[in-house]
Amino acid sequence: MLIHIQFYHFFVTVIRAKISSEKVVPASDDPLDTHKMIRYEIKQIKMFKGFEKLKDVQYVYTPFDSSLCGVKLEANNKKQYLLTGQILNDGKVLIHLCNYIEPWDDLSLSQKKSLNQRYQMGCGCKITTCYTVPCSITAPNECLWTDWLIERKLYGHQAKHYACIKRSDGTCSWYRGGPPPEKEFIDISEP
């Protein structure tokens, strides 16, 4: 799922964090429930979404088994992650394979910049995935996501470099932020 799709859902959190530790815990208080969860203790670096429900996230939970969409993260190292997850009624944050979870260093510059503003601008838009041709949008507030069709992968060039943004006329379209300035670029203004 694209990062900015996660911004559209109300009970979702988007966090930049390091994983401090992990512990296997029961999935519920019911002694007959044999399912387990992994509780990751995190050091939250920044919360991009979810602060209207939570101020600080100390733990995220995921199913122990990968067959139940559990996520394996590296703990006790310097690796940072972008984590998206659901905020449950009890305030716990659940992450699983259907969420967008990516090492921070693997995000493109456009994705990192879009986390602060651009993705929120697309909350009135719908992203329609195109798997085969023909495919088209059916409403003016849709953006057609073609990474799978063109590159045969879900997180291709479009996902890494574009954001679906709602325009002032109510239509939606893909937006690509300008490229970063080259290292040799010097901004000089005359007095």
C-alpha positions as CSV (number, residue, x, y, z in Angstrom):
1,M,0.0,0.0,0.0
2,L,1.3,3.5,-0.8
3,I,2.4,5.6,2.1
4,H,-0.2,8.3,1.3
5,I,-3.1,5.9,1.3
6,Q,-2.3,5.4,5.0
7,F,-2.9,9.1,5.6
8,Y,-6.5,8.8,4.4
9,H,-7.6,6.5,7.1
10,F,-8.6,8.1,10.4
11,F,-7.5,5.4,12.8
12,V,-4.0,5.0,11.4
13,T,-0.7,6.2,12.7
14,V,2.4,7.0,10.7
15,I,5.6,7.0,12.7
16,R,9.4,7.2,12.2
17,A,11.0,5.1,14.9
18,K,13.8,2.8,16.0
19,I,13.1,-0.6,17.4
20,S,14.6,-0.9,20.9
21,S,13.6,-4.4,21.8
22,E,11.1,-7.2,21.1
23,K,9.1,-9.5,23.4
24,V,6.7,-12.3,22.7
25,V,3.4,-11.7,24.6
26,P,-0.1,-13.3,24.7
27,A,-2.5,-11.9,22.1
28,S,-5.2,-11.5,24.7
29,D,-6.0,-12.0,28.4
30,D,-8.1,-15.1,27.5
31,P,-6.1,-18.1,28.8
32,L,-7.7,-20.3,26.1
33,D,-6.3,-18.1,23.4
34,T,-3.0,-19.6,22.3
35,H,-2.1,-16.9,19.8
36,K,1.0,-14.8,20.4
37,M,2.0,-11.3,19.4
38,I,5.4,-9.7,19.2
39,R,5.6,-6.4,21.2
40,Y,8.2,-4.1,19.7
41,E,9.4,-1.4,22.1
42,I,10.1,1.6,19.9
43,K,11.8,5.0,20.3
44,Q,9.5,7.3,18.4
45,I,11.5,9.9,16.4
46,K,8.5,11.6,14.8
47,M,4.8,11.1,14.4
48,F,3.4,12.2,11.1
49,K,-0.2,11.0,11.7
50,G,-2.1,9.7,14.6
51,F,-1.3,12.4,17.2
52,E,-5.0,13.3,17.4
53,K,-5.5,9.8,19.1
54,L,-2.1,9.2,20.7
55,K,0.7,11.5,21.9
56,D,3.5,9.1,22.1
57,V,3.8,5.5,21.0
58,Q,6.0,3.3,23.1
59,Y,5.0,-0.2,21.7
60,V,3.7,-1.6,18.5
61,Y,2.3,-5.1,18.2
62,T,2.3,-7.6,15.4
63,P,1.1,-11.2,15.1
64,F,3.9,-13.7,16.0
65,D,3.3,-15.8,12.9
66,S,4.0,-14.5,9.5
67,S,1.1,-16.6,8.3
68,L,-1.1,-14.2,10.2
69,C,0.7,-11.2,8.5
70,G,3.2,-10.7,11.3
71,V,6.1,-8.4,10.6
72,K,9.8,-9.1,11.5
73,L,11.8,-6.0,12.4
74,E,15.4,-5.6,13.4
75,A,15.7,-4.6,17.1
76,N,18.7,-3.1,19.0
77,N,20.4,-1.5,16.1
78,K,20.5,2.0,14.5
79,K,18.1,1.2,11.7
80,Q,15.1,3.5,11.6
81,Y,11.7,2.6,10.1
82,L,8.7,4.3,8.8
83,L,5.8,2.4,10.4
84,T,2.2,2.7,9.6
85,G,-0.4,0.8,11.7
86,Q,-3.9,0.8,13.0
87,I,-4.8,2.4,16.4
88,L,-7.0,-0.1,18.2
89,N,-9.8,0.8,20.7
90,D,-7.5,0.1,23.7
91,G,-4.8,2.5,22.3
92,K,-2.4,-0.2,21.1
93,V,-0.9,0.2,17.7
94,L,-1.1,-2.9,15.4
95,I,1.2,-3.4,12.5
96,H,1.1,-6.2,9.9
97,L,2.2,-7.0,6.3
98,C,-0.7,-5.0,4.8
99,N,0.7,-1.8,6.3
100,Y,3.5,0.2,4.7
101,I,6.6,-0.6,6.7
102,E,10.0,0.4,5.3
103,P,13.5,1.2,6.5
104,W,13.8,5.0,6.6
105,D,16.9,4.9,4.5
106,D,15.1,3.1,1.7
107,L,12.5,5.9,1.2
108,S,13.1,8.3,-1.6
109,L,13.7,12.0,-0.9
110,S,10.2,12.7,-2.4
111,Q,8.6,10.3,0.0
112,K,10.3,11.8,3.0
113,K,9.4,15.3,2.0
114,S,5.8,14.3,1.2
115,L,5.3,12.9,4.7
116,N,5.3,16.4,6.2
117,Q,2.6,17.9,3.9
118,R,1.9,16.5,0.5
119,Y,0.3,13.2,1.5
120,Q,-2.3,15.0,3.7
121,M,-3.3,17.1,0.6
122,G,-4.6,13.9,-1.0
123,C,-7.1,12.8,1.6
124,G,-10.1,13.6,-0.7
125,C,-8.6,11.5,-3.4
126,K,-9.1,7.8,-4.3
127,I,-6.2,5.8,-5.7
128,T,-7.3,3.1,-8.2
129,T,-4.7,0.4,-8.9
130,C,-4.4,-0.6,-12.5
131,Y,-3.4,-4.3,-12.9
132,T,-4.3,-4.9,-16.5
133,V,-5.3,-2.9,-19.5
134,P,-7.7,-1.4,-20.2
135,C,-8.1,0.6,-17.0
136,S,-9.3,4.1,-16.3
137,I,-10.5,6.4,-13.6
138,T,-14.2,6.6,-13.1
139,A,-14.4,9.9,-11.1
140,P,-12.5,13.2,-11.2
141,N,-11.2,12.6,-7.6
142,E,-9.2,9.4,-8.7
143,C,-5.6,8.9,-9.5
144,L,-4.6,5.8,-11.5
145,W,-1.8,3.9,-9.9
146,T,0.2,2.0,-12.7
147,D,3.3,0.7,-11.0
148,W,2.1,-2.9,-11.2
149,L,1.1,-2.6,-14.8
150,I,4.3,-0.9,-16.0
151,E,7.0,-2.4,-13.7
152,R,5.3,-5.5,-12.2
153,K,5.9,-4.3,-8.7
154,L,3.6,-2.4,-6.3
155,Y,6.3,0.1,-5.0
156,G,7.8,1.3,-8.2
157,H,8.7,4.7,-9.6
158,Q,5.2,6.2,-9.2
159,A,5.0,5.2,-5.5
160,K,8.4,6.5,-4.7
161,H,8.3,9.8,-6.5
162,Y,4.7,11.0,-6.8
163,A,1.8,11.9,-4.5
164,C,-1.9,12.0,-5.5
165,I,-3.0,15.5,-4.6
166,K,-6.4,17.2,-4.7
167,R,-6.5,20.3,-6.8
168,S,-8.5,23.5,-6.1
169,D,-11.1,22.4,-8.6
170,G,-11.7,19.2,-6.8
171,T,-10.0,16.9,-9.3
172,C,-7.0,14.8,-8.3
173,S,-3.8,14.2,-10.1
174,W,-0.3,12.9,-9.5
175,Y,2.2,15.5,-8.4
176,R,6.0,15.2,-8.4
177,G,7.9,17.6,-6.2
178,G,10.8,19.4,-7.9
179,P,14.2,17.6,-7.9
180,P,16.6,18.5,-5.1
181,P,19.2,21.1,-6.0
182,E,22.5,19.9,-7.2
183,K,25.4,20.0,-4.7
184,E,27.2,22.6,-6.8
185,F,24.1,24.9,-6.8
186,I,24.6,28.2,-4.9
187,D,21.8,30.6,-4.3
188,I,23.1,34.1,-4.7
189,S,20.9,37.1,-4.6
190,E,22.1,40.6,-5.4
191,P,21.5,43.4,-2.9
